[in-house]
Amino acid sequence: MIIIHYNPHDGIITNDYIDTLNRAMGEGVTCLTATSITRLKEILSKQHIDIIDIHGCWHDSLPLVMTLAKKHGTRIVLTPHGQLEPWIIKRQLTSMLLRKHLYQKQLTRRAYAVIVMGKMEHENMKRLGWNRRLETIPCSLFTSSVTDRKMASDTLAIFRKVMDSDVRRLMDATTVKALQLLFKAGITHNKRWINEEEEQLLLSLTKQQWRQIQLYAYYTSTLNVIKSGANTMSMTIPDCHPESIRCYLPSRIETSEVKSIPAIVADADGKHGSEEVLNMIKSLRHKILHNQLGIADIVQISDTLFHLKTDEDEVRYLLKDEKLTSFTSRVMSLVKEFTGLPEGFLLLPAINDRKTIQLRQRIIKQLKI
């Protein structure tokens, strides 16, 4: 993990704090420091940075920092150092209100985590209401109740929590492809649907890539399919225990259970009724209309289609009669992309129009905080 501590104010106390953190951070973490936007640009242009920890929050360069972080796929952590306390805001009311409306609120909200140093600052930030991901870590420079090493280890835990959140957006192309292949193998239960090149891709996955896949699968209720896929490929998944890994989640996932699409039951002859297939599509449309679409739904649809035995002509007629043909074709596009289900199992030819792209983005952003 590579961290940049961005300290544009270049204050002595903040510099001491950053130096103390860096000395005690331990192995496996590279900490860099930038006090100017020029230096920050230089570092970002040379290597990928995981996190920019912004120290202080009133410098005029911060809007550009947000732009650079977005451009380079770098996550932001904010350490205000008390600069959002109410008496600080009142001290220079006019200029600070202008900054507040221009970028202050946006910066605080965009931060994956806000690190405060005491109970009072935590309560004031909580009342401000700009970011619920508040983490309190006492500063060893100001209190003897915490050691340098403890402060550093607690800060590192927050950095790791940030990097374990919304991992789908951190996956590289290889990891995304591996996720699709594991879904396909878990649905088909047969290695013949995975070619030799794809199998080699799965075998080349690193522990970090497996960690991302398992975390994503756990929080999208698809881990059982991933494990089934690995078992189909005779692969041993590295121990990860995603249920015990701390990360930040969207409030809708924290407060609600995932509701599955109604399963389709075959009759005595092993056939699936056309009306049941239609109701499954209607149920999926209902979830989309209520912004509840998830990868688990696409995986479930893919699994149903793979095992489906029905009168496809009648199903298509019913879909047309209900004006669901285009919608179903968009769903088929998602099925094809996210689980790699062969075209022969699709109800209708896939279409990739503007609405399909919107549906795809909902899935990709499922764990966005």
N, C-alpha and C positions, 0 to 999 in steps of 0.2 A: 504494500500500500504506500502511495506517495502523497504527501500532504504539503500544501503551500500555506504557510501562515502569512496572510496579507495584512500588513500593519502600516497603512498610509500616513497615520499621525506620527509614527516613529517616536512615540513617547518612551521615556526611560523605564517607567514601571511596566508598561506593556512589553517592552523588549526583554526585561528581566523575566517576566512571566513566560514568554515564548522560549527563551533560552533554558529556563528551568524545565519546561515541558520536554524540549528536545533532548536535553541531557538524560532525562529519566525515562524516555519513551520505550527503550528496549529494542530488541532485534525484530526484523521483519517489517519495519516502518522506516521510510525515508522522509525526513522533515526538511523542507526548504523554507526560506524566508524571503519575502519581497516587500519593500517599502515604497515602491513606485509602480505606476502602471507600465512603465517601460520595461522594468525588470520582470514584472508578471507576464507580459507578452512574450518576452524572450524565453522564459522557462516553458510556457505553454507551447511555444512553437517547436521546442526541441524534444519533448517527451509527453506522454499522456499522464495527466495528474488526476488522481481519484477525487480529492477534496480540496477546496479552497476554504480555509478557516479565516473568515474576515473578522478582524479585531477593531472594534469601534464601528460606528455606523453613521457618521455625519460628513464623511469626506466626499467631495464632489466627483471623485473618480468611480464611486461605487456603481452607478448605472452602467458604466462601461465594463466593470468587472462582471456584472450579471450577464451582459451580452457575451463576453468572452467565455464565461462558464458554460453558457448554453451552446455556443459554437463548438467548444472542445469536449462536450459531454462530461463536464466536471461538476460534481455536486458541491453545494454551498452549505457550510455551517457558519452560524453567526455567534460571535462572542462579544456582546455589547459593552462589557466592562462598565456597566452602570449608566451608559449614555442614553438609555431610554427611561430612566427614572423620572418621575413627574416634575421634580424640582429642576432637573437639567433642561427639560423641555420648556419650562416656564422662564428660564433664565434669559433666553433669547427668542422670545415667542414668535416674532414676525418671521425671521429668517428660517427658524426651524419648522414653522408651520408650512412654509413654502416647500422646504425639502420633504416634509412629511407627505405632502400631496404629490410631489414629483416622483419620489422613489422610495421613501423610508418604509412605508407600509408594504410595498411590493417586495422589497428586499427581505424583510422579516418573514413574510408569508412564504417566499420562495425557498427560504433556508430549510434544509431537511431537519435541522435541529438548532435550537438556540440554547447556548450554554451560559447559565447565570452562576453567580458565585455565592449566593446566600438566600436565606428564606425571604427577606424583605424584597430583594430584587425579583425573586420568583413570583411573589404575590403581585407586585406591580406589573410585571409582564403578563401575568394571568389576567389582571383586570383590563389591560390594554387590549387583549383578545386577538392579537394579530397572528399568533402561532401557538397551537396547543402542545407542540412537541418541545416542551421546556425540560431541560436537564440541569440540575443543581450540582455543581462540583466546587467545593470550597477551595480557595486559593492558598497554597502553602506559604506564600509570601506574607499573608495577612493574619494567619491563624496557625497556632501550634497543634491544633486538633487533627491536622492532616499532614502527611509527609509528602515530599516531592514525588516519590515513587507512586504513592497512592493517587495523588492528583493526576499524574501522567497515565496510570493504568485505567483510571475511571474515564479519562478523556479518550484514550484509545478505544475503550469499550463503546463509547458513543460513535466514534468514527466507524468502527466495525458494524455497529447497528445501522448506520446510514448506508453502508455499502451492502448490507443484507436486505435492504428494503427495495421493493419494486424492481427485483432483479431482472425481469423480462426486458426492461429498457437498457440494461447493462450487457445483455448477451451479445456476443459477436455472431457473425453469420454462421460459423461452424456450430455453435451451441444451439442456435435457433433451428438449424437443420437437424441436429441430433434430437432435439425435442420432438420434432415432427416424426422422425423415424421411430422413436420409442413409442409414440402414440400409435403409429401404424402397426408396429409389432405387437403392442398390447391389445389392439383391437382384433387383428387377424389371427394371432397366436400361431403364426407360421413364418419361418425364416425365409421362405421362398419369395416373399414380397419385398425382401431387402436384398439388394444386389451386393456383390463383393466390395465394390468401392464404398458403398454406404456402410457396410459392416466395418470396414477399416476406419471410417470416420468415427464410428461409435467407440471403437477400441482405442482411439487416440485421445479421447476426452481426458482432460486433467481433473484433478480433485476439485479445483475451483469451479470448473465448468459443471461438474456433477453437483457441486454444492448449489449453484444457481438453479439448475434443473430441479433438484429436489425441493428447494425452498419455493420455487414457483409452483410446482405441482402440489405441494402441501397446502399452500394458501389458496389454490384454485380448486381444491377437492379432486385432483386427478392423480394423486400419488400412487394409488392402487393400479392405475393403468400404466404408469411409468415403470413400476416394479414388475408388472406382468410383461411389459415389453422387454425389459432387461432379462427376465427369466426366459422368455422366448428365444432371445439371442444368446442364452447361456453365459450371461455376463454377471459379475459380482459388483454390486453398487458399493462404492466407498461409504463407510459409516459417516453419517452427517447428523442424524437426529434433528431434522428441521423443526420439530415441535418444541425443542428446547432452545432454539436460536432466537434471540431478541431482534425484532425489527419493527419498523413503523408501518402501520396499516391504515387504509382508508376507513373512515368512520362507518361507512355502510357495510363493510366486511366485519368490523369489530362488533357491530350491534345487530347483525341479522344472520340467519342461517341460509345456506344455499338451498334453494328449492329446485328439485329436479323436474324435468319434463316427464309427463306420464309415460310409463313404459307400455310398449305394445306387446300383447300376449297372443301367441299363436293358438289356433284352434286345434282340434283333434287331428287334423290332417297336416299340421305344421304350417298352415297358411296364416297370413296376417290380413285382417280386414282393411279395405280401402278407407272406410270411414275413420278407423283408428289412426291410419297414417295421416289423414287430413287433420284430425284433432291434434296430432303431435305438432304439425306445422303451425296450426292456430295457436297452440300453447307457446311455441317459440316466438311467434309474432307478438303475443301478449307480453312476454318477458322483455322483448326489445322495446315495445312501446312504454314500458315502465322502467327502462334503463337498467335492466337486470341481466342483460346478456353477459355470459362468461364463457371461458374456454371449456369448462365442464359441460356446458350445453352442446357445444360443437362436437366434443368427444363423444357424448352420448348419442347425438344424431348420427355420427359416423359409425358407431358400433351398431346402431339399429339398422342402418342402411346396408352394412356388410352382411348382416344375418337376415335381411328382409326377404320374405317370399310372399309376394302379393301380385294382384292384377295391376301392373304399372300403367296400362292404358286407361283403366278406370280411375286410378289415382290422379293421373294427369287431367282427365276430364273434370274430376271434382275440384282440382286446384284451379282450373280455368274458370269453372262455374263460380267459384268463390273469389275470383280475381286475385289469386295468390301465385300465379305462374311466375311473374317477375321476382317476387319476393323469394320464392323457393329456389329460383336460379341463383339468386345472390347468396342464399344459404349454402347451396352446392359449391359455390366459389370458395366460401370460408372453409367448408369441409375439405375441399381439395388442397387448400393452402396449408391449413393448420395440422391436418392429420395425414395428408398424402393419400387419401383413399382413392383408388383407381377410378377412372371415369366410368367404367362399366357398372359401378355400383350407385352412381348418381341418379336421382329421380329425373332430373332435367339437365340440359347443358348449362354449364356455369357461365355466368355473366359477371364482368368486372367493371361496373359503372360507378358513378359518383356515390350512390347510396351504398354500394358494396364497400367502397373505401371507408365510408363513415362507420359502417359496422365493424370493419377490420380494426379501425382505430379504437373503438370501444373495448375490444378484446385486449389489444396491446396495452391500453391504459387502465386495465382492470384493477391493478394494484397501485395506481398512481396516488400519491398522497398530497 
